[in-house]
Amino acid sequence: MNRKKNSPQKKPRKKEAAATSQIKHLTKELSREDFRLGLPLLDAAVAGVVLGFRPSDREMREQAERCWETIQPILSQHLFNEDETVLPWAKGMAGFSPAVMLRLKKSHHELHEIAKQLAGVSFEEDTEQVVAPAGKALCALAVKLDDLIASEELRLFPSLRKLLFSETPGASAPETAGV
């Protein structure tokens, strides 16, 4: 019995392998993005707190502007990748409870809402009446994003890696005490 190379049975395996490979790549990229955001988040939180109470501070306005310009594109791409690719893939896998998925989606929604508040704000040029609440929003975003990153690094990414490792043909799942 000779089977053709592209038999219907091989196509789903190729699709699964491609999806697994894409998730592996995205998981690495998302982890790198989390790492890159560390210092800008700290600087954003500091600038945001100061501007919330002293919106006239020129140095903090410049710092807030730089931080938001750094954080915004990374945040947008990161949330998009997780919402559109990683979470739908993980949802179909054993090991991700609906409660975990709901928590992640809620965190993402909160970050999107804060980012909307910051869209169009110029920390350097807008009035103090605009900059003060924007500073508080920037601080809130930095804190929430830092919490999300810590949670991802502690729980989400290790769980994804465990699932990805167990999806690799011929590989056995790693021993994960305490996960």
C-alpha positions in Angstrom: 0.0 0.0 0.0 1.5 3.2 -1.2 0.2 6.4 0.3 0.6 9.7 -1.4 2.9 12.3 0.4 0.1 14.7 1.0 -2.5 12.2 2.3 -5.3 13.6 4.4 -3.9 12.0 7.5 -0.6 13.9 7.2 -2.1 17.4 6.7 -3.5 17.7 10.2 -0.2 16.7 11.7 1.6 19.3 9.6 -0.9 22.0 10.7 -0.5 21.0 14.3 3.3 21.0 14.0 3.2 24.5 12.3 0.9 25.8 15.1 3.1 24.4 17.8 6.2 25.9 16.1 4.5 29.3 15.9 3.5 29.1 19.6 7.0 28.2 20.6 8.4 31.2 18.6 5.8 33.5 20.1 6.4 32.3 23.6 10.1 33.1 23.3 9.3 36.5 21.7 6.7 37.4 24.4 9.2 36.5 27.1 11.9 38.8 25.5 9.3 41.6 25.3 8.5 41.3 29.0 12.2 41.6 29.8 12.7 44.6 27.6 9.8 46.5 29.3 11.4 46.3 32.8 13.2 49.6 33.1 10.7 51.6 31.0 7.9 50.4 33.3 9.8 51.6 36.4 10.5 54.9 34.8 6.9 55.2 33.6 5.6 54.5 37.1 7.9 57.1 38.6 7.1 59.8 36.0 3.3 59.0 36.3 3.3 59.4 40.0 5.2 62.7 39.9 3.0 64.1 37.1 -0.2 63.1 38.9 0.7 65.5 41.6 3.0 67.9 39.8 2.1 68.0 36.2 4.3 71.0 35.5 7.5 69.0 36.0 9.3 69.3 32.6 11.8 66.5 33.3 9.1 64.0 34.3 7.0 65.1 31.2 9.9 64.2 29.0 10.5 60.9 30.8 6.8 60.0 30.6 6.7 60.8 26.8 9.8 58.6 26.2 8.4 55.7 28.3 5.0 55.8 26.6 6.7 55.8 23.2 8.7 52.8 24.2 5.9 50.8 26.0 2.9 51.5 23.6 4.1 49.6 20.5 5.5 46.7 22.5 2.3 46.5 24.6 0.1 46.6 21.5 1.9 43.8 19.7 2.3 41.7 22.8 -1.4 41.8 23.7 -2.3 41.2 20.0 -0.1 38.1 19.9 -1.5 36.7 23.1 -5.1 37.5 22.3 -5.1 36.4 18.7 -2.7 33.4 18.7 -1.5 32.2 22.1 -4.7 32.2 24.2 -6.9 30.6 21.5 -4.3 27.9 21.1 -4.0 27.4 24.8 -7.7 27.4 25.3 -7.9 24.1 23.3 -5.2 22.5 25.4 -5.6 20.6 28.6 -4.0 22.4 31.5 -5.6 25.8 31.0 -8.6 26.3 33.2 -11.4 28.7 32.1 -10.6 30.8 35.2 -7.0 31.3 34.1 -8.2 32.3 30.6 -10.8 34.7 32.1 -8.2 36.3 34.4 -5.8 36.9 31.5 -8.5 38.3 29.2 -9.6 40.6 32.1 -6.1 41.9 32.6 -5.7 42.5 28.9 -9.0 44.4 28.7 -7.9 46.6 31.6 -4.6 47.4 29.9 -6.4 48.2 26.6 -8.7 50.6 28.5 -5.8 52.4 30.2 -3.9 52.6 26.8 -7.0 54.2 25.3 -6.8 56.9 28.0 -3.2 57.6 27.0 -3.8 57.6 23.2 -3.3 61.0 21.8 -1.8 62.5 25.0 1.4 64.5 24.6 3.1 64.5 28.0 5.4 67.3 26.7 2.9 69.6 25.1 -0.6 69.1 26.6 -1.9 71.2 29.5 -1.4 70.4 33.1 -5.1 69.5 33.3 -4.6 66.7 30.7 -1.2 65.6 31.9 -2.1 65.1 35.6 -4.7 62.3 34.9 -2.6 60.9 32.1 0.3 60.6 34.5 -1.9 58.7 37.0 -3.1 56.5 34.1 0.5 55.9 33.0 1.5 54.9 36.5 -1.6 52.5 36.7 -0.6 51.0 33.4 3.0 50.4 34.5 1.9 48.7 37.7 -0.8 46.5 36.1 1.6 45.6 33.2 4.4 44.8 35.7 1.9 42.5 37.6 0.8 40.8 34.4 4.4 40.3 33.3 5.3 38.7 36.7 2.3 36.4 36.4 3.1 35.4 32.8 6.7 34.7 33.7 5.7 32.7 36.8 2.7 30.8 35.5 1.7 31.3 31.8 5.0 30.8 30.0 6.1 27.8 32.1 2.7 26.2 31.4 2.9 27.0 27.7 6.4 25.5 27.6 5.2 22.4 29.4 2.4 22.0 26.9 4.7 22.7 24.0 7.3 20.2 25.2 4.6 17.5 25.6 3.4 18.3 22.0 6.8 17.6 20.6 6.7 14.2 18.9 8.8 11.6 20.7 9.4 13.9 23.8 8.1 13.2 27.2 6.6 15.9 29.4 9.1 17.3 31.9 8.7 16.7 35.6 7.0 19.8 37.1 6.8 19.7 40.8 4.6 22.4 42.2 3.1 23.6 39.0 
